[in-house]
Amino acid sequence: MAARFPALHAPQRWEWGGIDAQFTTELPPDELVTNIHLVGFSEGRVVLCRDVRGHWFLPGGTREAAESIDSCLARELREEAGARLTGPPTWIGHHLAVSDGPAPYRPWQPHPVKAWLWGWAEVLVDSAPTNPADGEQVLEVRLTTPEEARHLLAHHRDPWWPELIALAAESRAAG
């Protein structure tokens, strides 16, 4: 799989967070998961969000203290995409992340090792994003073809996002 998705599987340095990360299709232990993101499919189209800076991204975010993975996913979908799950998520992998910061991003998070969980699911966009004051301010939610999603995310700061969309689409097609 690494040969088909080399950018996704390459060692990463996320300077914005002082993090070294490595993607794997294995699932992490629940207690390491600090961030959850989803490739949402609605009638075969990918749900993308655009923020006030004009950046396109997949819905998801940081897990709150004592929040389950499922609750975090449902909350983040509503906040950023105005969407809800219509089927169970399929987890396709995670980035094992090691921070060189002196403390965790939030006090309840594991440190220095944590995991960013990635998956896909069928969703329904049935409202506007709730845009809480402490979250990303979403200006637009767009349903795109997987090809258009890869194109829009090709300009993301992390060059592996288009490969993540392709992996999610393959996983979905495989059933």
Secondary structure, 3 states (H helix, E strand, C coil): CCCCCHHHHCCEEEHHHCEEEEEECCCCCHHHEEEEEEEEEECCEEEEEEECCCCEECCEEECCCCCCHHHHHHHHHHHHHCEEECCCCEEEEEEEEEECCCCCCCCCCCCCEEEEEEEEEEEEECCCCCCCCCCCCEEEEEEECHHHHHHHHCCCCCCCHHHHHHHHHHHHHHC
